[in-house]
Amino acid sequence: MPAAADGRVVETDVVMTERAPLLPAPQGGDGPASPARRPRGTYAALDLGTNNCRLLIARAEGDGFVVVDAFSRIVRLGEGLAASGRLGETAMDRAVAALAICADKLKRRNVTLVRSVATEACRRAANGRAFVERVAAETGIRLEIISAEQEARLAVSGCRALLEPGPGPALVFDIGGGSTELVLLEDDEAAGIGDWFSAPWGVVSLSESVPHEGADEAALRRAYAAMRAEVARAFAPFRDALARAGATPGRLLGTSGTVTTLASLHLGLASYDRRQIDGLVVPSDAMRALSQRLAGMTVPARGSLPCIGPERADLVVAGCAILESILDLWPAARVSVADRGIREGILRALMAHERVDA
Protein backbone atom coordinates (compact mmCIF):
# COMPACT_ATOMS: atom_id res chain seq x y z
CA MET A 1 0.00 0.00 0.00
CA PRO A 2 1.49 3.41 -0.89
CA ALA A 3 2.28 6.03 1.70
CA ALA A 4 -0.10 8.95 1.90
CA ALA A 5 0.79 12.02 -0.13
CA ASP A 6 1.82 13.89 3.01
CA GLY A 7 4.12 11.09 4.14
CA ARG A 8 1.86 9.66 6.85
CA VAL A 9 1.98 5.92 7.44
CA VAL A 10 -0.69 4.04 5.55
CA GLU A 11 -1.89 1.17 7.68
CA THR A 12 -5.22 -0.47 8.33
CA ASP A 13 -6.56 -3.56 10.01
CA VAL A 14 -8.35 -4.94 6.95
CA VAL A 15 -7.04 -3.45 3.74
CA MET A 16 -8.70 -5.74 1.22
CA THR A 17 -10.36 -9.10 0.77
CA GLU A 18 -8.53 -10.13 -2.35
CA ARG A 19 -8.36 -13.77 -3.30
CA ALA A 20 -5.29 -14.47 -5.38
CA PRO A 21 -4.67 -17.87 -6.99
CA LEU A 22 -1.72 -19.75 -5.59
CA LEU A 23 1.24 -20.32 -7.87
CA PRO A 24 4.01 -22.89 -7.37
CA ALA A 25 6.88 -21.75 -5.19
CA PRO A 26 9.54 -20.14 -7.41
CA GLN A 27 12.64 -22.18 -8.13
CA GLY A 28 16.20 -21.18 -7.45
CA GLY A 29 16.03 -20.38 -3.75
CA ASP A 30 12.91 -18.22 -3.72
CA GLY A 31 10.93 -20.41 -1.32
CA PRO A 32 11.27 -20.41 2.47
CA ALA A 33 14.74 -21.35 3.63
CA SER A 34 13.77 -23.88 6.28
CA PRO A 35 10.65 -26.01 5.67
CA ALA A 36 8.62 -26.94 8.74
CA ARG A 37 5.36 -28.76 9.23
CA ARG A 38 2.72 -26.58 10.84
CA PRO A 39 -1.00 -25.93 10.40
CA ARG A 40 -1.93 -23.41 7.76
CA GLY A 41 -2.46 -20.14 9.54
CA THR A 42 -1.43 -16.53 9.12
CA TYR A 43 1.45 -15.66 6.83
CA ALA A 44 3.51 -12.51 6.35
CA ALA A 45 5.82 -11.07 3.71
CA LEU A 46 8.10 -8.14 4.46
CA ASP A 47 10.00 -6.30 1.73
CA LEU A 48 12.63 -3.73 2.72
CA GLY A 49 13.65 -1.90 -0.41
CA THR A 50 15.85 1.07 -1.19
CA ASN A 51 12.92 3.46 -0.80
CA ASN A 52 10.09 1.65 1.01
CA CYS A 53 9.41 -0.76 3.83
CA ARG A 54 6.30 -2.85 3.13
CA LEU A 55 4.56 -5.58 5.06
CA LEU A 56 1.65 -7.78 4.03
CA ILE A 57 -0.10 -10.22 6.38
CA ALA A 58 -2.61 -12.73 5.03
CA ARG A 59 -4.44 -15.90 5.91
CA ALA A 60 -4.96 -18.81 3.57
CA GLU A 61 -8.43 -19.26 2.15
CA GLY A 62 -9.27 -21.94 -0.37
CA ASP A 63 -6.67 -21.89 -3.10
CA GLY A 64 -5.72 -18.28 -2.38
CA PHE A 65 -5.40 -15.84 0.48
CA VAL A 66 -7.14 -12.93 2.17
CA VAL A 67 -5.03 -9.97 3.25
CA VAL A 68 -5.78 -9.02 6.86
CA ASP A 69 -3.17 -6.33 7.55
CA ALA A 70 -0.68 -4.17 5.69
CA PHE A 71 1.88 -1.49 6.37
CA SER A 72 3.97 0.77 4.15
CA ARG A 73 6.36 3.57 4.90
CA ILE A 74 8.82 5.51 2.77
CA VAL A 75 12.14 5.11 4.59
CA ARG A 76 14.69 5.97 1.85
CA LEU A 77 17.17 3.44 3.17
CA GLY A 78 19.37 3.97 0.12
CA GLU A 79 19.64 7.73 0.57
CA GLY A 80 23.25 8.75 -0.08
CA LEU A 81 24.30 5.21 -0.99
CA ALA A 82 25.31 6.09 -4.54
CA ALA A 83 27.92 8.56 -3.28
CA SER A 84 29.20 6.81 -0.15
CA GLY A 85 28.69 3.12 -0.84
CA ARG A 86 27.24 2.80 2.66
CA LEU A 87 23.86 3.04 4.38
CA GLY A 88 23.63 6.29 6.32
CA GLU A 89 22.86 6.40 10.03
CA THR A 90 19.72 8.50 9.63
CA ALA A 91 18.42 6.27 6.86
CA MET A 92 19.05 3.15 8.92
CA ASP A 93 17.27 4.72 11.90
CA ARG A 94 14.21 5.41 9.72
CA ALA A 95 14.18 1.84 8.48
CA VAL A 96 14.58 0.33 11.96
CA ALA A 97 11.69 2.47 13.25
CA ALA A 98 9.45 1.16 10.46
CA LEU A 99 10.59 -2.42 11.02
CA ALA A 100 9.77 -2.11 14.73
CA ILE A 101 6.17 -1.37 13.74
CA CYS A 102 6.22 -4.41 11.47
CA ALA A 103 7.54 -6.58 14.30
CA ASP A 104 4.67 -5.46 16.52
CA LYS A 105 2.14 -6.30 13.82
CA LEU A 106 3.65 -9.76 13.33
CA LYS A 107 3.18 -10.45 17.04
CA ARG A 108 -0.33 -9.01 17.29
CA ARG A 109 -1.50 -10.96 14.24
CA ASN A 110 -0.02 -14.23 15.54
CA VAL A 111 1.81 -14.84 12.28
CA THR A 112 2.86 -18.48 11.96
CA LEU A 113 5.24 -18.15 8.99
CA VAL A 114 7.05 -15.06 7.72
CA ARG A 115 9.72 -14.27 5.20
CA SER A 116 11.49 -10.90 5.38
CA VAL A 117 13.70 -9.81 2.50
CA ALA A 118 16.00 -6.88 1.76
CA THR A 119 16.93 -5.89 -1.77
CA GLU A 120 19.28 -3.58 -3.65
CA ALA A 121 20.28 -1.13 -0.91
CA CYS A 122 21.46 -3.91 1.39
CA ARG A 123 22.97 -5.84 -1.53
CA ARG A 124 25.05 -2.87 -2.59
CA ALA A 125 26.01 -1.28 0.75
CA ALA A 126 29.33 -2.14 2.35
CA ASN A 127 27.56 -2.15 5.72
CA GLY A 128 24.47 -4.00 4.51
CA ARG A 129 25.23 -7.13 6.54
CA ALA A 130 25.92 -5.10 9.66
CA PHE A 131 22.58 -3.37 9.24
CA VAL A 132 20.80 -6.73 8.98
CA GLU A 133 22.43 -7.76 12.26
CA ARG A 134 21.28 -4.53 13.88
CA VAL A 135 17.71 -5.11 12.70
CA ALA A 136 17.71 -8.60 14.21
CA ALA A 137 19.06 -7.33 17.51
CA GLU A 138 16.64 -4.40 17.82
CA THR A 139 13.44 -5.77 16.27
CA GLY A 140 13.78 -9.56 16.13
CA ILE A 141 13.20 -9.49 12.36
CA ARG A 142 15.70 -11.63 10.44
CA LEU A 143 16.16 -9.99 7.07
CA GLU A 144 17.39 -12.09 4.15
CA ILE A 145 19.36 -10.17 1.52
CA ILE A 146 18.11 -11.72 -1.71
CA SER A 147 19.80 -11.68 -5.09
CA ALA A 148 18.57 -9.65 -8.03
CA GLU A 149 17.40 -12.86 -9.71
CA GLN A 150 15.40 -13.91 -6.65
CA GLU A 151 13.88 -10.42 -6.52
CA ALA A 152 12.88 -10.62 -10.17
CA ARG A 153 11.31 -14.07 -9.79
CA LEU A 154 9.33 -13.07 -6.71
CA ALA A 155 8.03 -9.92 -8.41
CA VAL A 156 6.87 -11.95 -11.41
CA SER A 157 5.21 -14.54 -9.20
CA GLY A 158 3.37 -11.80 -7.35
CA CYS A 159 1.94 -9.93 -10.33
CA ARG A 160 1.92 -12.36 -13.27
CA ALA A 161 -1.81 -13.00 -12.89
CA LEU A 162 -2.45 -9.47 -14.19
CA LEU A 163 -0.62 -10.02 -17.46
CA GLU A 164 -2.95 -9.59 -20.43
CA PRO A 165 -3.75 -12.89 -22.15
CA GLY A 166 -2.41 -13.41 -25.63
CA PRO A 167 0.29 -15.05 -27.72
CA GLY A 168 3.95 -14.14 -27.87
CA PRO A 169 6.51 -13.30 -25.23
CA ALA A 170 5.83 -10.74 -22.50
CA LEU A 171 8.02 -8.41 -20.48
CA VAL A 172 7.48 -7.81 -16.78
CA PHE A 173 9.32 -4.96 -15.07
CA ASP A 174 9.77 -3.74 -11.52
CA ILE A 175 11.16 -0.22 -11.04
CA GLY A 176 12.55 -0.17 -7.53
CA GLY A 177 14.41 2.37 -5.46
CA GLY A 178 17.90 1.07 -6.20
CA SER A 179 17.49 -1.17 -9.24
CA THR A 180 15.11 -2.16 -12.03
CA GLU A 181 14.35 -5.77 -12.83
CA LEU A 182 13.30 -6.84 -16.34
CA VAL A 183 11.93 -10.34 -16.91
CA LEU A 184 11.16 -11.90 -20.28
CA LEU A 185 8.41 -14.51 -20.14
CA GLU A 186 8.37 -17.14 -22.86
CA ASP A 187 5.65 -17.47 -25.48
CA ASP A 188 3.91 -20.44 -23.89
CA GLU A 189 1.65 -19.25 -21.05
CA ALA A 190 2.66 -22.29 -19.00
CA ALA A 191 6.36 -21.70 -19.59
CA GLY A 192 8.65 -19.91 -17.21
CA ILE A 193 11.19 -17.13 -17.43
CA GLY A 194 13.06 -16.91 -20.70
CA ASP A 195 15.59 -14.30 -19.57
CA TRP A 196 16.00 -11.62 -16.93
CA PHE A 197 18.12 -8.55 -16.32
CA SER A 198 18.81 -6.24 -13.39
CA ALA A 199 19.91 -2.65 -14.03
CA PRO A 200 21.56 -0.65 -11.21
CA TRP A 201 19.15 2.26 -11.60
CA GLY A 202 16.04 2.79 -9.51
CA VAL A 203 14.25 5.99 -8.56
CA VAL A 204 16.62 6.77 -5.67
CA SER A 205 19.93 5.72 -7.23
CA LEU A 206 19.20 7.48 -10.54
CA SER A 207 17.94 10.67 -8.87
CA GLU A 208 21.12 10.91 -6.80
CA SER A 209 23.55 10.00 -9.60
CA VAL A 210 21.98 12.01 -12.43
CA PRO A 211 20.06 14.82 -10.69
CA HIS A 212 16.99 16.29 -12.33
CA GLU A 213 17.80 19.95 -11.80
CA GLY A 214 17.38 23.16 -13.79
CA ALA A 215 16.45 26.82 -13.56
CA ASP A 216 13.78 26.54 -16.26
CA GLU A 217 11.79 23.99 -18.22
CA ALA A 218 14.43 23.66 -20.93
CA ALA A 219 17.11 22.84 -18.36
CA LEU A 220 14.84 20.34 -16.64
CA ARG A 221 14.21 18.58 -19.94
CA ARG A 222 17.96 18.43 -20.64
CA ALA A 223 18.47 16.83 -17.23
CA TYR A 224 15.70 14.35 -18.01
CA ALA A 225 17.37 13.49 -21.33
CA ALA A 226 20.60 12.78 -19.42
CA MET A 227 18.67 10.42 -17.16
CA ARG A 228 17.17 8.67 -20.18
CA ALA A 229 20.60 8.29 -21.78
CA GLU A 230 22.11 6.78 -18.63
CA VAL A 231 19.31 4.22 -18.32
CA ALA A 232 19.54 3.35 -22.01
CA ARG A 233 23.24 2.57 -21.57
CA ALA A 234 22.45 0.31 -18.64
CA PHE A 235 19.75 -1.51 -20.61
CA ALA A 236 21.98 -2.05 -23.67
CA PRO A 237 23.12 -5.61 -22.76
CA PHE A 238 19.52 -6.74 -22.31
CA ARG A 239 18.49 -5.02 -25.55
CA ASP A 240 21.20 -7.02 -27.34
CA ALA A 241 20.03 -10.23 -25.67
CA LEU A 242 16.45 -9.62 -26.79
CA ALA A 243 17.65 -9.01 -30.34
CA ARG A 244 19.66 -12.24 -30.35
CA ALA A 245 16.65 -14.14 -29.05
CA GLY A 246 14.43 -12.62 -31.72
CA ALA A 247 11.87 -11.62 -29.09
CA THR A 248 8.99 -9.68 -30.62
CA PRO A 249 7.66 -6.97 -28.28
CA GLY A 250 4.12 -7.63 -27.18
CA ARG A 251 2.53 -7.64 -23.76
CA LEU A 252 4.00 -5.48 -21.01
CA LEU A 253 3.31 -5.54 -17.26
CA GLY A 254 4.79 -3.17 -14.70
CA THR A 255 4.83 -3.19 -10.92
CA SER A 256 6.19 -0.21 -9.00
CA GLY A 257 5.29 3.11 -7.46
CA THR A 258 6.13 4.75 -10.77
CA VAL A 259 3.53 2.92 -12.83
CA THR A 260 0.83 3.09 -10.15
CA THR A 261 1.42 6.82 -9.73
CA LEU A 262 1.24 7.49 -13.47
CA ALA A 263 -1.86 5.30 -13.72
CA SER A 264 -3.48 7.41 -10.99
CA LEU A 265 -2.67 10.59 -12.89
CA HIS A 266 -4.03 8.99 -16.07
CA LEU A 267 -7.37 8.38 -14.34
CA GLY A 268 -7.35 11.82 -12.73
CA LEU A 269 -7.81 10.40 -9.23
CA ALA A 270 -8.00 12.86 -6.35
CA SER A 271 -6.36 10.27 -4.09
CA TYR A 272 -4.80 6.89 -4.62
CA ASP A 273 -7.27 4.01 -4.95
CA ARG A 274 -5.72 0.56 -5.30
CA ARG A 275 -9.00 -0.97 -6.46
CA GLN A 276 -8.95 1.23 -9.58
CA ILE A 277 -5.23 0.82 -10.29
CA ASP A 278 -4.37 -2.85 -9.73
CA GLY A 279 -5.07 -4.53 -13.05
CA LEU A 280 -5.58 -1.31 -15.03
CA VAL A 281 -4.31 -1.24 -18.63
CA VAL A 282 -2.98 2.13 -19.85
CA PRO A 283 -1.96 3.08 -23.41
CA SER A 284 1.80 3.43 -23.65
CA ASP A 285 1.42 6.79 -25.37
CA ALA A 286 -0.47 8.06 -22.32
CA MET A 287 2.34 6.89 -20.04
CA ARG A 288 4.89 8.67 -22.23
CA ALA A 289 2.86 11.87 -22.30
CA LEU A 290 2.56 11.91 -18.51
CA SER A 291 6.28 11.24 -18.14
CA GLN A 292 7.13 14.11 -20.47
CA ARG A 293 4.76 16.41 -18.62
CA LEU A 294 6.32 15.64 -15.24
CA ALA A 295 9.84 15.99 -16.65
CA GLY A 296 9.20 19.66 -17.42
CA MET A 297 7.84 20.50 -13.96
CA THR A 298 9.63 21.67 -10.84
CA VAL A 299 9.61 19.60 -7.65
CA PRO A 300 7.03 21.86 -5.92
CA ALA A 301 4.77 21.70 -8.96
CA ARG A 302 4.95 17.90 -9.04
CA GLY A 303 4.39 17.76 -5.31
CA SER A 304 1.13 19.63 -5.65
CA LEU A 305 -0.34 16.94 -7.89
CA PRO A 306 -2.72 14.38 -6.39
CA CYS A 307 -1.18 10.93 -5.87
CA ILE A 308 2.37 12.32 -5.94
CA GLY A 309 2.76 14.71 -3.01
CA PRO A 310 6.02 15.94 -1.47
CA GLU A 311 7.23 12.46 -0.51
CA ARG A 312 7.47 11.29 -4.13
CA ALA A 313 7.90 14.56 -6.00
CA ASP A 314 11.69 14.45 -6.20
CA LEU A 315 11.84 10.78 -7.26
CA VAL A 316 9.00 10.31 -9.71
CA VAL A 317 10.87 11.80 -12.69
CA ALA A 318 13.64 9.20 -12.36
CA GLY A 319 10.93 6.55 -12.50
CA CYS A 320 9.54 8.19 -15.64
CA ALA A 321 12.98 8.12 -17.28
CA ILE A 322 13.28 4.41 -16.52
CA LEU A 323 9.75 3.69 -17.74
CA GLU A 324 10.27 5.51 -21.04
CA SER A 325 13.52 3.60 -21.55
CA ILE A 326 11.61 0.35 -21.00
CA LEU A 327 9.05 1.46 -23.59
CA ASP A 328 11.93 2.12 -26.00
CA LEU A 329 13.27 -1.35 -25.27
CA TRP A 330 9.89 -3.07 -25.52
CA PRO A 331 7.52 -0.85 -27.53
CA ALA A 332 4.22 -2.39 -26.49
CA ALA A 333 0.99 -0.57 -27.27
CA ARG A 334 -0.28 -0.86 -23.70
CA VAL A 335 1.06 -1.21 -20.17
CA SER A 336 -0.69 -3.41 -17.61
CA VAL A 337 -0.35 -1.97 -14.11
CA ALA A 338 0.10 -4.01 -10.92
CA ASP A 339 -0.10 -2.80 -7.36
CA ARG A 340 1.40 -6.08 -6.19
CA GLY A 341 4.74 -7.81 -6.52
CA ILE A 342 7.43 -9.19 -4.23
CA ARG A 343 5.28 -9.49 -1.10
CA GLU A 344 2.51 -11.33 -2.94
CA GLY A 345 5.13 -13.57 -4.54
CA ILE A 346 6.52 -14.41 -1.11
CA LEU A 347 3.05 -15.17 0.27
CA ARG A 348 2.27 -17.51 -2.62
CA ALA A 349 5.58 -19.31 -2.14
CA LEU A 350 5.03 -19.70 1.61
CA MET A 351 1.49 -21.01 1.20
CA ALA A 352 2.34 -23.32 -1.68
CA HIS A 353 5.25 -24.69 0.32
CA GLU A 354 3.05 -25.47 3.30
CA ARG A 355 0.39 -27.11 1.13
CA VAL A 356 3.02 -29.47 -0.25
CA ASP A 357 4.64 -30.03 3.13
CA ALA A 358 1.42 -30.63 5.07
C-alpha positions in Angstrom: 0.0 0.0 0.0 1.5 3.4 -0.9 2.3 6.0 1.7 -0.1 9.0 1.9 0.8 12.0 -0.1 1.8 13.9 3.0 4.1 11.1 4.1 1.9 9.7 6.9 2.0 5.9 7.4 -0.7 4.0 5.5 -1.9 1.2 7.7 -5.2 -0.5 8.3 -6.6 -3.6 10.0 -8.4 -4.9 7.0 -7.0 -3.4 3.7 -8.7 -5.7 1.2 -10.4 -9.1 0.8 -8.5 -10.1 -2.4 -8.4 -13.8 -3.3 -5.3 -14.5 -5.4 -4.7 -17.9 -7.0 -1.7 -19.8 -5.6 1.2 -20.3 -7.9 4.0 -22.9 -7.4 6.9 -21.7 -5.2 9.5 -20.1 -7.4 12.6 -22.2 -8.1 16.2 -21.2 -7.5 16.0 -20.4 -3.8 12.9 -18.2 -3.7 10.9 -20.4 -1.3 11.3 -20.4 2.5 14.7 -21.4 3.6 13.8 -23.9 6.3 10.6 -26.0 5.7 8.6 -26.9 8.7 5.4 -28.8 9.2 2.7 -26.6 10.8 -1.0 -25.9 10.4 -1.9 -23.4 7.8 -2.5 -20.1 9.5 -1.4 -16.5 9.1 1.5 -15.7 6.8 3.5 -12.5 6.4 5.8 -11.1 3.7 8.1 -8.1 4.5 10.0 -6.3 1.7 12.6 -3.7 2.7 13.7 -1.9 -0.4 15.8 1.1 -1.2 12.9 3.5 -0.8 10.1 1.7 1.0 9.4 -0.8 3.8 6.3 -2.8 3.1 4.6 -5.6 5.1 1.6 -7.8 4.0 -0.1 -10.2 6.4 -2.6 -12.7 5.0 -4.4 -15.9 5.9 -5.0 -18.8 3.6 -8.4 -19.3 2.2 -9.3 -21.9 -0.4 -6.7 -21.9 -3.1 -5.7 -18.3 -2.4 -5.4 -15.8 0.5 -7.1 -12.9 2.2 -5.0 -10.0 3.3 -5.8 -9.0 6.9 -3.2 -6.3 7.6 -0.7 -4.2 5.7 1.9 -1.5 6.4 4.0 0.8 4.1 6.4 3.6 4.9 8.8 5.5 2.8 12.1 5.1 4.6 14.7 6.0 1.9 17.2 3.4 3.2 19.4 4.0 0.1 19.6 7.7 0.6 23.3 8.8 -0.1 24.3 5.2 -1.0 25.3 6.1 -4.5 27.9 8.6 -3.3 29.2 6.8 -0.2 28.7 3.1 -0.8 27.2 2.8 2.7 23.9 3.0 4.4 23.6 6.3 6.3 22.9 6.4 10.0 19.7 8.5 9.6 18.4 6.3 6.9 19.0 3.2 8.9 17.3 4.7 11.9 14.2 5.4 9.7 14.2 1.8 8.5 14.6 0.3 12.0 11.7 2.5 13.3 9.5 1.2 10.5 10.6 -2.4 11.0 9.8 -2.1 14.7 6.2 -1.4 13.7 6.2 -4.4 11.5 7.5 -6.6 14.3 4.7 -5.5 16.5 2.1 -6.3 13.8 3.6 -9.8 13.3 3.2 -10.5 17.0 -0.3 -9.0 17.3 -1.5 -11.0 14.2 0.0 -14.2 15.5 1.8 -14.8 12.3 2.9 -18.5 12.0 5.2 -18.2 9.0 7.1 -15.1 7.7 9.7 -14.3 5.2 11.5 -10.9 5.4 13.7 -9.8 2.5 16.0 -6.9 1.8 16.9 -5.9 -1.8 19.3 -3.6 -3.7 20.3 -1.1 -0.9 21.5 -3.9 1.4 23.0 -5.8 -1.5 25.1 -2.9 -2.6 26.0 -1.3 0.7 29.3 -2.1 2.4 27.6 -2.1 5.7 24.5 -4.0 4.5 25.2 -7.1 6.5 25.9 -5.1 9.7 22.6 -3.4 9.2 20.8 -6.7 9.0 22.4 -7.8 12.3 21.3 -4.5 13.9 17.7 -5.1 12.7 17.7 -8.6 14.2 19.1 -7.3 17.5 16.6 -4.4 17.8 13.4 -5.8 16.3 13.8 -9.6 16.1 13.2 -9.5 12.4 15.7 -11.6 10.4 16.2 -10.0 7.1 17.4 -12.1 4.2 19.4 -10.2 1.5 18.1 -11.7 -1.7 19.8 -11.7 -5.1 18.6 -9.6 -8.0 17.4 -12.9 -9.7 15.4 -13.9 -6.7 13.9 -10.4 -6.5 12.9 -10.6 -10.2 11.3 -14.1 -9.8 9.3 -13.1 -6.7 8.0 -9.9 -8.4 6.9 -11.9 -11.4 5.2 -14.5 -9.2 3.4 -11.8 -7.3 1.9 -9.9 -10.3 1.9 -12.4 -13.3 -1.8 -13.0 -12.9 -2.4 -9.5 -14.2 -0.6 -10.0 -17.5 -2.9 -9.6 -20.4 -3.7 -12.9 -22.2 -2.4 -13.4 -25.6 0.3 -15.1 -27.7 3.9 -14.1 -27.9 6.5 -13.3 -25.2 5.8 -10.7 -22.5 8.0 -8.4 -20.5 7.5 -7.8 -16.8 9.3 -5.0 -15.1 9.8 -3.7 -11.5 11.2 -0.2 -11.0 12.5 -0.2 -7.5 14.4 2.4 -5.5 17.9 1.1 -6.2 17.5 -1.2 -9.2 15.1 -2.2 -12.0 14.3 -5.8 -12.8 13.3 -6.8 -16.3 11.9 -10.3 -16.9 11.2 -11.9 -20.3 8.4 -14.5 -20.1 8.4 -17.1 -22.9 5.7 -17.5 -25.5 3.9 -20.4 -23.9 1.6 -19.3 -21.0 2.7 -22.3 -19.0 6.4 -21.7 -19.6 8.7 -19.9 -17.2 11.2 -17.1 -17.4 13.1 -16.9 -20.7 15.6 -14.3 -19.6 16.0 -11.6 -16.9 18.1 -8.5 -16.3 18.8 -6.2 -13.4 19.9 -2.7 -14.0 21.6 -0.6 -11.2 19.2 2.3 -11.6 16.0 2.8 -9.5 14.3 6.0 -8.6 16.6 6.8 -5.7 19.9 5.7 -7.2 19.2 7.5 -10.5 17.9 10.7 -8.9 21.1 10.9 -6.8 23.5 10.0 -9.6 22.0 12.0 -12.4 20.1 14.8 -10.7 17.0 16.3 -12.3 17.8 19.9 -11.8 17.4 23.2 -13.8 16.4 26.8 -13.6 13.8 26.5 -16.3 11.8 24.0 -18.2 14.4 23.7 -20.9 17.1 22.8 -18.4 14.8 20.3 -16.6 14.2 18.6 -19.9 18.0 18.4 -20.6 18.5 16.8 -17.2 15.7 14.3 -18.0 17.4 13.5 -21.3 20.6 12.8 -19.4 18.7 10.4 -17.2 17.2 8.7 -20.2 20.6 8.3 -21.8 22.1 6.8 -18.6 19.3 4.2 -18.3 19.5 3.4 -22.0 23.2 2.6 -21.6 22.5 0.3 -18.6 19.7 -1.5 -20.6 22.0 -2.0 -23.7 23.1 -5.6 -22.8 19.5 -6.7 -22.3 18.5 -5.0 -25.5 21.2 -7.0 -27.3 20.0 -10.2 -25.7 16.4 -9.6 -26.8 17.6 -9.0 -30.3 19.7 -12.2 -30.3 16.7 -14.1 -29.0 14.4 -12.6 -31.7 11.9 -11.6 -29.1 9.0 -9.7 -30.6 7.7 -7.0 -28.3 4.1 -7.6 -27.2 2.5 -7.6 -23.8 4.0 -5.5 -21.0 3.3 -5.5 -17.3 4.8 -3.2 -14.7 4.8 -3.2 -10.9 6.2 -0.2 -9.0 5.3 3.1 -7.5 6.1 4.8 -10.8 3.5 2.9 -12.8 0.8 3.1 -10.2 1.4 6.8 -9.7 1.2 7.5 -13.5 -1.9 5.3 -13.7 -3.5 7.4 -11.0 -2.7 10.6 -12.9 -4.0 9.0 -16.1 -7.4 8.4 -14.3 -7.4 11.8 -12.7 -7.8 10.4 -9.2 -8.0 12.9 -6.4 -6.4 10.3 -4.1 -4.8 6.9 -4.6 -7.3 4.0 -5.0 -5.7 0.6 -5.3 -9.0 -1.0 -6.5 -8.9 1.2 -9.6 -5.2 0.8 -10.3 -4.4 -2.8 -9.7 -5.1 -4.5 -13.1 -5.6 -1.3 -15.0 -4.3 -1.2 -18.6 -3.0 2.1 -19.9 -2.0 3.1 -23.4 1.8 3.4 -23.6 1.4 6.8 -25.4 -0.5 8.1 -22.3 2.3 6.9 -20.0 4.9 8.7 -22.2 2.9 11.9 -22.3 2.6 11.9 -18.5 6.3 11.2 -18.1 7.1 14.1 -20.5 4.8 16.4 -18.6 6.3 15.6 -15.2 9.8 16.0 -16.7 9.2 19.7 -17.4 7.8 20.5 -14.0 9.6 21.7 -10.8 9.6 19.6 -7.6 7.0 21.9 -5.9 4.8 21.7 -9.0 4.9 17.9 -9.0 4.4 17.8 -5.3 1.1 19.6 -5.6 -0.3 16.9 -7.9 -2.7 14.4 -6.4 -1.2 10.9 -5.9 2.4 12.3 -5.9 2.8 14.7 -3.0 6.0 15.9 -1.5 7.2 12.5 -0.5 7.5 11.3 -4.1 7.9 14.6 -6.0 11.7 14.4 -6.2 11.8 10.8 -7.3 9.0 10.3 -9.7 10.9 11.8 -12.7 13.6 9.2 -12.4 10.9 6.6 -12.5 9.5 8.2 -15.6 13.0 8.1 -17.3 13.3 4.4 -16.5 9.8 3.7 -17.7 10.3 5.5 -21.0 13.5 3.6 -21.6 11.6 0.3 -21.0 9.1 1.5 -23.6 11.9 2.1 -26.0 13.3 -1.4 -25.3 9.9 -3.1 -25.5 7.5 -0.8 -27.5 4.2 -2.4 -26.5 1.0 -0.6 -27.3 -0.3 -0.9 -23.7 1.1 -1.2 -20.2 -0.7 -3.4 -17.6 -0.4 -2.0 -14.1 0.1 -4.0 -10.9 -0.1 -2.8 -7.4 1.4 -6.1 -6.2 4.7 -7.8 -6.5 7.4 -9.2 -4.2 5.3 -9.5 -1.1 2.5 -11.3 -2.9 5.1 -13.6 -4.5 6.5 -14.4 -1.1 3.1 -15.2 0.3 2.3 -17.5 -2.6 5.6 -19.3 -2.1 5.0 -19.7 1.6 1.5 -21.0 1.2 2.3 -23.3 -1.7 5.3 -24.7 0.3 3.0 -25.5 3.3 0.4 -27.1 1.1 3.0 -29.5 -0.2 4.6 -30.0 3.1 1.4 -30.6 5.1 
